[in-house]
Amino acid sequence: MSRFDFKMARMFHKNWMVSFRLYMKGHRNMPDEKLFSHEDCEFGKWFYSTGMMEYGDLPEMKSLEKAHVRLHADVRDIVALKDSHGNEAKINRLIERVERASEEMHAILDDIEKKDK
C-alpha cells in the first residue's frame, strides 16, 4: 500500500479549486497566503512534506511542482487584475490557464500513483 495518500492530495487540491472559484465570484473565503502561495495552501504543505519525502526523486514531481507554482502565480495575476479593474479578456485567459494547470496536476498525480503500484 502506498505511503503517499493520493486521494488526500486530490482532495486538498479539489477543495482549493472550489474555494478559488467561489473567491472569483466575490466570496473572499480564503486567506491570501493560501490563495497566492504554492507552499502555504494545504496541497503545498503536504506536497513539500510527505510528497517530496516519498517521491521527490521522480521527474513527475518536478512537473507537478511546476504546474502548482504556475497555478498560484496565475492566481496572483488574476486577483491583481481584478482589483485594478484590469482587462477582462486577460483575466479569463488566466482563469483558463489555472483550470488547465489544475487538470495537469491531477494527471501527473495519476501518473505518479501508477508508478507506485
Biopython code that builds the backbone (N, CA, C, O; Angstrom):
import numpy as np
from Bio.PDB.StructureBuilder import StructureBuilder

atoms = [
    (1, "MET", "N", (0.840, -1.196, 0.000)),
    (1, "MET", "CA", (0.000, 0.000, 0.000)),
    (1, "MET", "C", (0.880, 1.253, 0.000)),
    (1, "MET", "O", (1.933, 1.290, 0.637)),
    (2, "SER", "N", (0.438, 2.246, -0.707)),
    (2, "SER", "CA", (1.191, 3.489, -0.835)),
    (2, "SER", "C", (1.236, 4.251, 0.480)),
    (2, "SER", "O", (0.247, 4.316, 1.210)),
    (3, "ARG", "N", (2.392, 4.821, 0.770)),
    (3, "ARG", "CA", (2.520, 5.702, 1.930)),
    (3, "ARG", "C", (2.047, 7.106, 1.568)),
    (3, "ARG", "O", (1.668, 7.879, 2.448)),
    (4, "PHE", "N", (2.067, 7.431, 0.306)),
    (4, "PHE", "CA", (1.647, 8.734, -0.200)),
    (4, "PHE", "C", (0.155, 8.642, -0.476)),
    (4, "PHE", "O", (-0.263, 7.831, -1.302)),
    (5, "ASP", "N", (-0.639, 9.433, 0.178)),
    (5, "ASP", "CA", (-2.098, 9.361, 0.050)),
    (5, "ASP", "C", (-2.554, 10.220, -1.128)),
    (5, "ASP", "O", (-2.794, 11.419, -0.983)),
    (6, "PHE", "N", (-2.666, 9.596, -2.279)),
    (6, "PHE", "CA", (-3.044, 10.314, -3.494)),
    (6, "PHE", "C", (-4.457, 10.865, -3.410)),
    (6, "PHE", "O", (-4.739, 11.941, -3.937)),
    (7, "LYS", "N", (-5.337, 10.139, -2.755)),
    (7, "LYS", "CA", (-6.713, 10.616, -2.590)),
    (7, "LYS", "C", (-6.714, 11.925, -1.806)),
    (7, "LYS", "O", (-7.439, 12.858, -2.152)),
    (8, "MET", "N", (-5.903, 11.994, -0.753)),
    (8, "MET", "CA", (-5.813, 13.211, 0.057)),
    (8, "MET", "C", (-5.244, 14.363, -0.766)),
    (8, "MET", "O", (-5.724, 15.491, -0.659)),
    (9, "ALA", "N", (-4.241, 14.098, -1.572)),
    (9, "ALA", "CA", (-3.661, 15.149, -2.414)),
    (9, "ALA", "C", (-4.717, 15.715, -3.356)),
    (9, "ALA", "O", (-4.838, 16.930, -3.511)),
    (10, "ARG", "N", (-5.469, 14.833, -3.974)),
    (10, "ARG", "CA", (-6.530, 15.291, -4.882)),
    (10, "ARG", "C", (-7.587, 16.093, -4.124)),
    (10, "ARG", "O", (-8.069, 17.113, -4.616)),
    (11, "MET", "N", (-7.945, 15.625, -2.920)),
    (11, "MET", "CA", (-8.955, 16.317, -2.131)),
    (11, "MET", "C", (-8.472, 17.720, -1.745)),
    (11, "MET", "O", (-9.235, 18.681, -1.848)),
    (12, "PHE", "N", (-7.216, 17.849, -1.303)),
    (12, "PHE", "CA", (-6.684, 19.167, -0.953)),
    (12, "PHE", "C", (-6.794, 20.112, -2.142)),
    (12, "PHE", "O", (-7.243, 21.250, -2.007)),
    (13, "HIS", "N", (-6.377, 19.624, -3.309)),
    (13, "HIS", "CA", (-6.392, 20.490, -4.486)),
    (13, "HIS", "C", (-7.827, 20.782, -4.936)),
    (13, "HIS", "O", (-8.146, 21.919, -5.283)),
    (14, "LYS", "N", (-8.674, 19.788, -4.932)),
    (14, "LYS", "CA", (-10.072, 19.997, -5.334)),
    (14, "LYS", "C", (-10.731, 21.032, -4.427)),
    (14, "LYS", "O", (-11.417, 21.930, -4.914)),
    (15, "ASN", "N", (-10.532, 20.919, -3.127)),
    (15, "ASN", "CA", (-11.116, 21.885, -2.192)),
    (15, "ASN", "C", (-10.595, 23.292, -2.453)),
    (15, "ASN", "O", (-11.344, 24.264, -2.365)),
    (16, "TRP", "N", (-9.293, 23.399, -2.777)),
    (16, "TRP", "CA", (-8.722, 24.705, -3.083)),
    (16, "TRP", "C", (-9.372, 25.290, -4.335)),
    (16, "TRP", "O", (-9.697, 26.477, -4.373)),
    (17, "MET", "N", (-9.561, 24.458, -5.359)),
    (17, "MET", "CA", (-10.175, 24.944, -6.600)),
    (17, "MET", "C", (-11.610, 25.412, -6.348)),
    (17, "MET", "O", (-12.031, 26.422, -6.911)),
    (18, "VAL", "N", (-12.355, 24.707, -5.525)),
    (18, "VAL", "CA", (-13.715, 25.143, -5.179)),
    (18, "VAL", "C", (-13.653, 26.504, -4.502)),
    (18, "VAL", "O", (-14.417, 27.405, -4.846)),
    (19, "SER", "N", (-12.753, 26.656, -3.546)),
    (19, "SER", "CA", (-12.603, 27.943, -2.851)),
    (19, "SER", "C", (-12.177, 29.045, -3.811)),
    (19, "SER", "O", (-12.661, 30.172, -3.718)),
    (20, "PHE", "N", (-11.269, 28.724, -4.738)),
    (20, "PHE", "CA", (-10.836, 29.712, -5.730)),
    (20, "PHE", "C", (-12.017, 30.157, -6.596)),
    (20, "PHE", "O", (-12.189, 31.351, -6.843)),
    (21, "ARG", "N", (-12.824, 29.211, -7.053)),
    (21, "ARG", "CA", (-13.979, 29.569, -7.891)),
    (21, "ARG", "C", (-14.960, 30.455, -7.120)),
    (21, "ARG", "O", (-15.505, 31.409, -7.674)),
    (22, "LEU", "N", (-15.179, 30.141, -5.856)),
    (22, "LEU", "CA", (-16.050, 30.983, -5.026)),
    (22, "LEU", "C", (-15.433, 32.368, -4.835)),
    (22, "LEU", "O", (-16.133, 33.381, -4.867)),
    (23, "TYR", "N", (-14.133, 32.398, -4.639)),
    (23, "TYR", "CA", (-13.413, 33.663, -4.492)),
    (23, "TYR", "C", (-13.627, 34.528, -5.731)),
    (23, "TYR", "O", (-13.846, 35.735, -5.626)),
    (24, "MET", "N", (-13.562, 33.909, -6.891)),
    (24, "MET", "CA", (-13.726, 34.644, -8.142)),
    (24, "MET", "C", (-15.150, 35.185, -8.294)),
    (24, "MET", "O", (-15.381, 36.132, -9.045)),
    (25, "LYS", "N", (-16.091, 34.587, -7.589)),
    (25, "LYS", "CA", (-17.477, 35.075, -7.624)),
    (25, "LYS", "C", (-17.733, 36.114, -6.543)),
    (25, "LYS", "O", (-18.870, 36.538, -6.338)),
    (26, "GLY", "N", (-16.666, 36.524, -5.849)),
    (26, "GLY", "CA", (-16.806, 37.583, -4.873)),
    (26, "GLY", "C", (-16.827, 37.144, -3.427)),
    (26, "GLY", "O", (-16.961, 37.978, -2.532)),
    (27, "HIS", "N", (-16.701, 35.868, -3.182)),
    (27, "HIS", "CA", (-16.673, 35.366, -1.812)),
    (27, "HIS", "C", (-15.217, 35.310, -1.341)),
    (27, "HIS", "O", (-14.478, 34.400, -1.714)),
    (28, "ARG", "N", (-14.821, 36.248, -0.552)),
    (28, "ARG", "CA", (-13.431, 36.282, -0.052)),
    (28, "ARG", "C", (-13.325, 35.278, 1.094)),
    (28, "ARG", "O", (-13.291, 35.643, 2.269)),
    (29, "ASN", "N", (-13.275, 34.013, 0.715)),
    (29, "ASN", "CA", (-13.389, 32.891, 1.643)),
    (29, "ASN", "C", (-12.070, 32.196, 1.947)),
    (29, "ASN", "O", (-12.052, 31.160, 2.611)),
    (30, "MET", "N", (-10.979, 32.754, 1.472)),
    (30, "MET", "CA", (-9.694, 32.081, 1.615)),
    (30, "MET", "C", (-8.639, 33.114, 1.995)),
    (30, "MET", "O", (-8.554, 34.174, 1.375)),
    (31, "PRO", "N", (-7.836, 32.809, 3.011)),
    (31, "PRO", "CA", (-6.748, 33.742, 3.342)),
    (31, "PRO", "C", (-5.788, 33.901, 2.153)),
    (31, "PRO", "O", (-5.551, 32.956, 1.401)),
    (32, "ASP", "N", (-5.247, 35.104, 2.003)),
    (32, "ASP", "CA", (-4.363, 35.379, 0.871)),
    (32, "ASP", "C", (-3.206, 34.395, 0.773)),
    (32, "ASP", "O", (-2.840, 33.989, -0.330)),
    (33, "GLU", "N", (-2.620, 34.002, 1.909)),
    (33, "GLU", "CA", (-1.465, 33.103, 1.826)),
    (33, "GLU", "C", (-1.850, 31.761, 1.217)),
    (33, "GLU", "O", (-1.038, 31.157, 0.516)),
    (34, "LYS", "N", (-3.058, 31.281, 1.464)),
    (34, "LYS", "CA", (-3.488, 30.009, 0.866)),
    (34, "LYS", "C", (-3.873, 30.193, -0.594)),
    (34, "LYS", "O", (-3.759, 29.267, -1.397)),
    (35, "LEU", "N", (-4.326, 31.381, -0.926)),
    (35, "LEU", "CA", (-4.698, 31.673, -2.303)),
    (35, "LEU", "C", (-3.463, 31.867, -3.179)),
    (35, "LEU", "O", (-3.394, 31.330, -4.285)),
    (36, "PHE", "N", (-2.498, 32.627, -2.693)),
    (36, "PHE", "CA", (-1.366, 33.043, -3.512)),
    (36, "PHE", "C", (-0.135, 32.152, -3.411)),
    (36, "PHE", "O", (0.655, 32.100, -4.354)),
    (37, "SER", "N", (0.049, 31.461, -2.311)),
    (37, "SER", "CA", (1.305, 30.743, -2.087)),
    (37, "SER", "C", (1.189, 29.250, -2.371)),
    (37, "SER", "O", (0.327, 28.564, -1.822)),
    (38, "HIS", "N", (2.060, 28.766, -3.228)),
    (38, "HIS", "CA", (2.092, 27.329, -3.527)),
    (38, "HIS", "C", (2.644, 26.526, -2.352)),
    (38, "HIS", "O", (2.528, 25.301, -2.333)),
    (39, "GLU", "N", (3.231, 27.192, -1.390)),
    (39, "GLU", "CA", (3.765, 26.498, -0.214)),
    (39, "GLU", "C", (2.801, 26.524, 0.966)),
    (39, "GLU", "O", (2.879, 25.659, 1.838)),
    (40, "ASP", "N", (1.893, 27.499, 1.012)),
    (40, "ASP", "CA", (1.016, 27.663, 2.168)),
    (40, "ASP", "C", (-0.377, 27.080, 1.997)),
    (40, "ASP", "O", (-1.107, 26.954, 2.980)),
    (41, "CYS", "N", (-0.766, 26.720, 0.783)),
    (41, "CYS", "CA", (-2.048, 26.038, 0.616)),
    (41, "CYS", "C", (-1.894, 24.616, 1.170)),
    (41, "CYS", "O", (-0.775, 24.136, 1.353)),
    (42, "GLU", "N", (-2.998, 23.959, 1.429)),
    (42, "GLU", "CA", (-2.934, 22.617, 2.024)),
    (42, "GLU", "C", (-2.189, 21.635, 1.124)),
    (42, "GLU", "O", (-1.409, 20.817, 1.613)),
    (43, "PHE", "N", (-2.422, 21.707, -0.182)),
    (43, "PHE", "CA", (-1.719, 20.819, -1.099)),
    (43, "PHE", "C", (-0.221, 21.075, -1.027)),
    (43, "PHE", "O", (0.569, 20.132, -0.974)),
    (44, "GLY", "N", (0.176, 22.347, -1.025)),
    (44, "GLY", "CA", (1.594, 22.696, -0.973)),
    (44, "GLY", "C", (2.267, 22.239, 0.299)),
    (44, "GLY", "O", (3.378, 21.710, 0.260)),
    (45, "LYS", "N", (1.606, 22.437, 1.435)),
    (45, "LYS", "CA", (2.170, 21.980, 2.710)),
    (45, "LYS", "C", (2.401, 20.481, 2.663)),
    (45, "LYS", "O", (3.432, 19.980, 3.111)),
    (46, "TRP", "N", (1.441, 19.788, 2.121)),
    (46, "TRP", "CA", (1.505, 18.334, 2.049)),
    (46, "TRP", "C", (2.553, 17.890, 1.013)),
    (46, "TRP", "O", (3.329, 16.966, 1.254)),
    (47, "PHE", "N", (2.555, 18.564, -0.137)),
    (47, "PHE", "CA", (3.488, 18.237, -1.211)),
    (47, "PHE", "C", (4.931, 18.341, -0.728)),
    (47, "PHE", "O", (5.737, 17.442, -0.970)),
    (48, "TYR", "N", (5.258, 19.448, -0.040)),
    (48, "TYR", "CA", (6.639, 19.686, 0.373)),
    (48, "TYR", "C", (7.044, 18.887, 1.605)),
    (48, "TYR", "O", (8.209, 18.912, 2.003)),
    (49, "SER", "N", (6.114, 18.194, 2.201)),
    (49, "SER", "CA", (6.485, 17.312, 3.311)),
    (49, "SER", "C", (6.392, 15.869, 2.833)),
    (49, "SER", "O", (7.377, 15.314, 2.346)),
    (50, "THR", "N", (5.258, 15.277, 2.962)),
    (50, "THR", "CA", (5.069, 13.866, 2.630)),
    (50, "THR", "C", (5.399, 13.553, 1.174)),
    (50, "THR", "O", (6.124, 12.601, 0.886)),
    (51, "GLY", "N", (4.872, 14.349, 0.271)),
    (51, "GLY", "CA", (5.064, 14.078, -1.155)),
    (51, "GLY", "C", (6.518, 14.034, -1.572)),
    (51, "GLY", "O", (6.953, 13.087, -2.228)),
    (52, "MET", "N", (7.267, 15.049, -1.197)),
    (52, "MET", "CA", (8.672, 15.093, -1.587)),
    (52, "MET", "C", (9.504, 14.036, -0.869)),
    (52, "MET", "O", (10.476, 13.524, -1.424)),
    (53, "MET", "N", (9.127, 13.713, 0.357)),
    (53, "MET", "CA", (9.858, 12.655, 1.074)),
    (53, "MET", "C", (9.681, 11.317, 0.366)),
    (53, "MET", "O", (10.626, 10.535, 0.258)),
    (54, "GLU", "N", (8.482, 11.058, -0.110)),
    (54, "GLU", "CA", (8.181, 9.763, -0.709)),
    (54, "GLU", "C", (8.596, 9.665, -2.178)),
    (54, "GLU", "O", (9.089, 8.624, -2.613)),
    (55, "TYR", "N", (8.400, 10.739, -2.942)),
    (55, "TYR", "CA", (8.556, 10.662, -4.395)),
    (55, "TYR", "C", (9.423, 11.768, -4.989)),
    (55, "TYR", "O", (9.405, 11.980, -6.202)),
    (56, "GLY", "N", (10.169, 12.465, -4.165)),
    (56, "GLY", "CA", (10.961, 13.592, -4.632)),
    (56, "GLY", "C", (11.956, 13.269, -5.721)),
    (56, "GLY", "O", (12.404, 14.171, -6.430)),
    (57, "ASP", "N", (12.316, 11.996, -5.875)),
    (57, "ASP", "CA", (13.284, 11.607, -6.896)),
    (57, "ASP", "C", (12.647, 11.396, -8.273)),
    (57, "ASP", "O", (13.362, 11.240, -9.264)),
    (58, "LEU", "N", (11.332, 11.389, -8.346)),
    (58, "LEU", "CA", (10.657, 11.173, -9.633)),
    (58, "LEU", "C", (10.585, 12.474, -10.435)),
    (58, "LEU", "O", (10.295, 13.529, -9.871)),
    (59, "PRO", "N", (10.844, 12.410, -11.739)),
    (59, "PRO", "CA", (10.754, 13.622, -12.560)),
    (59, "PRO", "C", (9.330, 14.193, -12.592)),
    (59, "PRO", "O", (9.147, 15.393, -12.793)),
    (60, "GLU", "N", (8.330, 13.337, -12.394)),
    (60, "GLU", "CA", (6.941, 13.809, -12.383)),
    (60, "GLU", "C", (6.681, 14.787, -11.240)),
    (60, "GLU", "O", (5.819, 15.660, -11.336)),
    (61, "MET", "N", (7.446, 14.624, -10.155)),
    (61, "MET", "CA", (7.257, 15.540, -9.028)),
    (61, "MET", "C", (7.693, 16.955, -9.402)),
    (61, "MET", "O", (7.084, 17.931, -8.965)),
    (62, "LYS", "N", (8.731, 17.064, -10.199)),
    (62, "LYS", "CA", (9.155, 18.393, -10.666)),
    (62, "LYS", "C", (8.089, 18.989, -11.583)),
    (62, "LYS", "O", (7.809, 20.186, -11.517)),
    (63, "SER", "N", (7.497, 18.159, -12.434)),
    (63, "SER", "CA", (6.420, 18.635, -13.307)),
    (63, "SER", "C", (5.210, 19.066, -12.491)),
    (63, "SER", "O", (4.574, 20.077, -12.789)),
    (64, "LEU", "N", (4.902, 18.295, -11.466)),
    (64, "LEU", "CA", (3.787, 18.630, -10.591)),
    (64, "LEU", "C", (4.045, 19.957, -9.876)),
    (64, "LEU", "O", (3.159, 20.804, -9.767)),
    (65, "GLU", "N", (5.257, 20.115, -9.400)),
    (65, "GLU", "CA", (5.619, 21.358, -8.722)),
    (65, "GLU", "C", (5.507, 22.548, -9.669)),
    (65, "GLU", "O", (4.983, 23.594, -9.287)),
    (66, "LYS", "N", (5.994, 22.399, -10.900)),
    (66, "LYS", "CA", (5.920, 23.496, -11.877)),
    (66, "LYS", "C", (4.474, 23.899, -12.145)),
    (66, "LYS", "O", (4.150, 25.086, -12.166)),
    (67, "ALA", "N", (3.608, 22.911, -12.348)),
    (67, "ALA", "CA", (2.198, 23.204, -12.607)),
    (67, "ALA", "C", (1.571, 23.914, -11.408)),
    (67, "ALA", "O", (0.796, 24.856, -11.573)),
    (68, "HIS", "N", (1.906, 23.464, -10.217)),
    (68, "HIS", "CA", (1.349, 24.036, -8.994)),
    (68, "HIS", "C", (1.847, 25.467, -8.780)),
    (68, "HIS", "O", (1.061, 26.346, -8.427)),
    (69, "VAL", "N", (3.128, 25.704, -8.988)),
    (69, "VAL", "CA", (3.687, 27.052, -8.850)),
    (69, "VAL", "C", (3.054, 27.984, -9.883)),
    (69, "VAL", "O", (2.687, 29.114, -9.562)),
    (70, "ARG", "N", (2.927, 27.508, -11.124)),
    (70, "ARG", "CA", (2.331, 28.310, -12.195)),
    (70, "ARG", "C", (0.880, 28.662, -11.860)),
    (70, "ARG", "O", (0.448, 29.793, -12.083)),
    (71, "LEU", "N", (0.136, 27.704, -11.330)),
    (71, "LEU", "CA", (-1.258, 27.931, -10.968)),
    (71, "LEU", "C", (-1.359, 29.092, -9.976)),
    (71, "LEU", "O", (-2.160, 30.006, -10.171)),
    (72, "HIS", "N", (-0.555, 29.058, -8.921)),
    (72, "HIS", "CA", (-0.626, 30.119, -7.915)),
    (72, "HIS", "C", (-0.146, 31.462, -8.465)),
    (72, "HIS", "O", (-0.689, 32.505, -8.101)),
    (73, "ALA", "N", (0.858, 31.449, -9.333)),
    (73, "ALA", "CA", (1.325, 32.699, -9.948)),
    (73, "ALA", "C", (0.214, 33.311, -10.793)),
    (73, "ALA", "O", (-0.001, 34.523, -10.758)),
    (74, "ASP", "N", (-0.492, 32.477, -11.552)),
    (74, "ASP", "CA", (-1.606, 32.976, -12.360)),
    (74, "ASP", "C", (-2.716, 33.536, -11.481)),
    (74, "ASP", "O", (-3.333, 34.542, -11.831)),
    (75, "VAL", "N", (-2.972, 32.906, -10.361)),
    (75, "VAL", "CA", (-3.999, 33.405, -9.442)),
    (75, "VAL", "C", (-3.605, 34.779, -8.896)),
    (75, "VAL", "O", (-4.448, 35.671, -8.796)),
    (76, "ARG", "N", (-2.340, 34.952, -8.546)),
    (76, "ARG", "CA", (-1.887, 36.279, -8.086)),
    (76, "ARG", "C", (-2.139, 37.327, -9.168)),
    (76, "ARG", "O", (-2.596, 38.432, -8.876)),
    (77, "ASP", "N", (-1.840, 36.976, -10.415)),
    (77, "ASP", "CA", (-2.063, 37.912, -11.523)),
    (77, "ASP", "C", (-3.547, 38.196, -11.729)),
    (77, "ASP", "O", (-3.934, 39.337, -11.982)),
    (78, "ILE", "N", (-4.370, 37.168, -11.621)),
    (78, "ILE", "CA", (-5.825, 37.342, -11.777)),
    (78, "ILE", "C", (-6.356, 38.314, -10.734)),
    (78, "ILE", "O", (-7.076, 39.258, -11.060)),
    (79, "VAL", "N", (-5.998, 38.078, -9.491)),
    (79, "VAL", "CA", (-6.505, 38.919, -8.403)),
    (79, "VAL", "C", (-6.016, 40.361, -8.566)),
    (79, "VAL", "O", (-6.781, 41.301, -8.351)),
    (80, "ALA", "N", (-4.751, 40.538, -8.942)),
    (80, "ALA", "CA", (-4.222, 41.887, -9.163)),
    (80, "ALA", "C", (-4.992, 42.591, -10.280)),
    (80, "ALA", "O", (-5.332, 43.767, -10.159)),
    (81, "LEU", "N", (-5.261, 41.875, -11.354)),
    (81, "LEU", "CA", (-6.021, 42.462, -12.465)),
    (81, "LEU", "C", (-7.445, 42.794, -12.043)),
    (81, "LEU", "O", (-7.959, 43.863, -12.373)),
    (82, "LYS", "N", (-8.077, 41.892, -11.321)),
    (82, "LYS", "CA", (-9.443, 42.147, -10.858)),
    (82, "LYS", "C", (-9.482, 43.352, -9.920)),
    (82, "LYS", "O", (-10.355, 44.213, -10.037)),
    (83, "ASP", "N", (-8.545, 43.403, -9.005)),
    (83, "ASP", "CA", (-8.523, 44.507, -8.037)),
    (83, "ASP", "C", (-8.298, 45.857, -8.706)),
    (83, "ASP", "O", (-8.765, 46.884, -8.212)),
    (84, "SER", "N", (-7.581, 45.857, -9.832)),
    (84, "SER", "CA", (-7.318, 47.116, -10.542)),
    (84, "SER", "C", (-8.286, 47.310, -11.714)),
    (84, "SER", "O", (-8.097, 48.191, -12.553)),
    (85, "HIS", "N", (-9.323, 46.469, -11.754)),
    (85, "HIS", "CA", (-10.320, 46.519, -12.844)),
    (85, "HIS", "C", (-9.636, 46.384, -14.198)),
    (85, "HIS", "O", (-9.910, 47.127, -15.140)),
    (86, "GLY", "N", (-8.735, 45.407, -14.257)),
    (86, "GLY", "CA", (-7.944, 45.171, -15.465)),
    (86, "GLY", "C", (-8.742, 44.498, -16.566)),
    (86, "GLY", "O", (-9.952, 44.291, -16.465)),
    (87, "ASN", "N", (-8.022, 44.170, -17.607)),
    (87, "ASN", "CA", (-8.568, 43.597, -18.828)),
    (87, "ASN", "C", (-9.282, 42.274, -18.551)),
    (87, "ASN", "O", (-8.660, 41.298, -18.133)),
    (88, "GLU", "N", (-10.594, 42.255, -18.789)),
    (88, "GLU", "CA", (-11.418, 41.067, -18.525)),
    (88, "GLU", "C", (-11.015, 39.889, -19.404)),
    (88, "GLU", "O", (-11.050, 38.744, -18.954)),
    (89, "ALA", "N", (-10.634, 40.155, -20.649)),
    (89, "ALA", "CA", (-10.212, 39.066, -21.540)),
    (89, "ALA", "C", (-8.951, 38.391, -20.999)),
    (89, "ALA", "O", (-8.834, 37.166, -21.030)),
    (90, "LYS", "N", (-8.021, 39.189, -20.508)),
    (90, "LYS", "CA", (-6.796, 38.623, -19.944)),
    (90, "LYS", "C", (-7.103, 37.833, -18.673)),
    (90, "LYS", "O", (-6.527, 36.768, -18.452)),
    (91, "ILE", "N", (-7.992, 38.339, -17.852)),
    (91, "ILE", "CA", (-8.407, 37.617, -16.643)),
    (91, "ILE", "C", (-8.978, 36.260, -17.031)),
    (91, "ILE", "O", (-8.638, 35.241, -16.431)),
    (92, "ASN", "N", (-9.839, 36.252, -18.027)),
    (92, "ASN", "CA", (-10.460, 34.993, -18.465)),
    (92, "ASN", "C", (-9.429, 34.013, -19.019)),
    (92, "ASN", "O", (-9.532, 32.810, -18.783)),
    (93, "ARG", "N", (-8.438, 34.517, -19.754)),
    (93, "ARG", "CA", (-7.368, 33.641, -20.257)),
    (93, "ARG", "C", (-6.570, 33.037, -19.099)),
    (93, "ARG", "O", (-6.204, 31.862, -19.134)),
    (94, "LEU", "N", (-6.307, 33.845, -18.086)),
    (94, "LEU", "CA", (-5.568, 33.342, -16.927)),
    (94, "LEU", "C", (-6.396, 32.321, -16.145)),
    (94, "LEU", "O", (-5.857, 31.336, -15.641)),
    (95, "ILE", "N", (-7.687, 32.557, -16.047)),
    (95, "ILE", "CA", (-8.560, 31.580, -15.370)),
    (95, "ILE", "C", (-8.525, 30.254, -16.120)),
    (95, "ILE", "O", (-8.477, 29.192, -15.499)),
    (96, "GLU", "N", (-8.547, 30.307, -17.439)),
    (96, "GLU", "CA", (-8.442, 29.083, -18.241)),
    (96, "GLU", "C", (-7.103, 28.386, -17.974)),
    (96, "GLU", "O", (-7.056, 27.160, -17.881)),
    (97, "ARG", "N", (-6.026, 29.151, -17.851)),
    (97, "ARG", "CA", (-4.716, 28.553, -17.540)),
    (97, "ARG", "C", (-4.718, 27.888, -16.165)),
    (97, "ARG", "O", (-4.114, 26.830, -15.985)),
    (98, "VAL", "N", (-5.387, 28.497, -15.208)),
    (98, "VAL", "CA", (-5.493, 27.903, -13.872)),
    (98, "VAL", "C", (-6.233, 26.572, -13.975)),
    (98, "VAL", "O", (-5.817, 25.582, -13.374)),
    (99, "GLU", "N", (-7.313, 26.547, -14.726)),
    (99, "GLU", "CA", (-8.084, 25.307, -14.902)),
    (99, "GLU", "C", (-7.226, 24.230, -15.567)),
    (99, "GLU", "O", (-7.255, 23.070, -15.157)),
    (100, "ARG", "N", (-6.463, 24.614, -16.592)),
    (100, "ARG", "CA", (-5.586, 23.641, -17.262)),
    (100, "ARG", "C", (-4.486, 23.145, -16.332)),
    (100, "ARG", "O", (-4.163, 21.957, -16.333)),
    (101, "ALA", "N", (-3.913, 24.041, -15.544)),
    (101, "ALA", "CA", (-2.880, 23.632, -14.596)),
    (101, "ALA", "C", (-3.458, 22.669, -13.572)),
    (101, "ALA", "O", (-2.793, 21.713, -13.171)),
    (102, "SER", "N", (-4.679, 22.911, -13.150)),
    (102, "SER", "CA", (-5.343, 22.013, -12.205)),
    (102, "SER", "C", (-5.520, 20.628, -12.812)),
    (102, "SER", "O", (-5.241, 19.620, -12.163)),
    (103, "GLU", "N", (-5.981, 20.582, -14.052)),
    (103, "GLU", "CA", (-6.139, 19.297, -14.749)),
    (103, "GLU", "C", (-4.787, 18.599, -14.904)),
    (103, "GLU", "O", (-4.679, 17.385, -14.730)),
    (104, "GLU", "N", (-3.764, 19.381, -15.231)),
    (104, "GLU", "CA", (-2.420, 18.823, -15.381)),
    (104, "GLU", "C", (-1.933, 18.221, -14.062)),
    (104, "GLU", "O", (-1.323, 17.152, -14.049)),
    (105, "MET", "N", (-2.203, 18.908, -12.966)),
    (105, "MET", "CA", (-1.796, 18.396, -11.657)),
    (105, "MET", "C", (-2.451, 17.048, -11.377)),
    (105, "MET", "O", (-1.799, 16.123, -10.894)),
    (106, "HIS", "N", (-3.732, 16.941, -11.679)),
    (106, "HIS", "CA", (-4.423, 15.661, -11.461)),
    (106, "HIS", "C", (-3.847, 14.558, -12.335)),
    (106, "HIS", "O", (-3.678, 13.427, -11.880)),
    (107, "ALA", "N", (-3.545, 14.881, -13.588)),
    (107, "ALA", "CA", (-2.969, 13.882, -14.492)),
    (107, "ALA", "C", (-1.594, 13.422, -13.999)),
    (107, "ALA", "O", (-1.276, 12.234, -14.053)),
    (108, "ILE", "N", (-0.798, 14.350, -13.527)),
    (108, "ILE", "CA", (0.534, 13.985, -13.017)),
    (108, "ILE", "C", (0.404, 13.130, -11.763)),
    (108, "ILE", "O", (1.137, 12.154, -11.597)),
    (109, "LEU", "N", (-0.514, 13.486, -10.888)),
    (109, "LEU", "CA", (-0.750, 12.653, -9.705)),
    (109, "LEU", "C", (-1.134, 11.236, -10.118)),
    (109, "LEU", "O", (-0.686, 10.261, -9.514)),
    (110, "ASP", "N", (-1.971, 11.129, -11.155)),
    (110, "ASP", "CA", (-2.345, 9.802, -11.668)),
    (110, "ASP", "C", (-1.108, 9.036, -12.136)),
    (110, "ASP", "O", (-0.956, 7.851, -11.840)),
    (111, "ASP", "N", (-0.224, 9.722, -12.868)),
    (111, "ASP", "CA", (0.999, 9.074, -13.369)),
    (111, "ASP", "C", (1.888, 8.588, -12.220)),
    (111, "ASP", "O", (2.426, 7.481, -12.267)),
    (112, "ILE", "N", (2.031, 9.414, -11.205)),
    (112, "ILE", "CA", (2.866, 9.035, -10.061)),
    (112, "ILE", "C", (2.234, 7.857, -9.329)),
    (112, "ILE", "O", (2.924, 6.923, -8.921)),
    (113, "GLU", "N", (0.937, 7.911, -9.171)),
    (113, "GLU", "CA", (0.254, 6.833, -8.467)),
    (113, "GLU", "C", (0.401, 5.503, -9.209)),
    (113, "GLU", "O", (0.565, 4.457, -8.581)),
    (114, "LYS", "N", (0.343, 5.543, -10.540)),
    (114, "LYS", "CA", (0.512, 4.321, -11.337)),
    (114, "LYS", "C", (1.914, 3.728, -11.132)),
    (114, "LYS", "O", (2.070, 2.508, -11.080)),
    (115, "LYS", "N", (2.912, 4.578, -11.018)),
    (115, "LYS", "CA", (4.284, 4.097, -10.790)),
    (115, "LYS", "C", (4.416, 3.462, -9.412)),
    (115, "LYS", "O", (5.281, 2.613, -9.194)),
    (116, "ASP", "N", (3.561, 3.873, -8.486)),
    (116, "ASP", "CA", (3.648, 3.397, -7.109)),
    (116, "ASP", "C", (3.074, 1.987, -6.940)),
    (116, "ASP", "O", (3.301, 1.331, -5.923)),
    (117, "LYS", "N", (2.340, 1.540, -7.933)),
    (117, "LYS", "CA", (1.666, 0.227, -7.793)),
    (117, "LYS", "C", (2.548, -0.911, -8.209)),
    (117, "LYS", "O", (2.132, -2.068, -8.151)),
]
sb = StructureBuilder()
sb.init_structure("model")
sb.init_model(0)
sb.init_chain("A")
sb.init_seg("    ")
for serial, (resi, resn, name, xyz) in enumerate(atoms, 1):
    if name == "N":
        sb.init_residue(resn, " ", resi, " ")
    sb.init_atom(name, np.array(xyz, "f"), 0.0, 1.0, " ", f" {name:<3s}", serial, name[0])
structure = sb.get_structure()
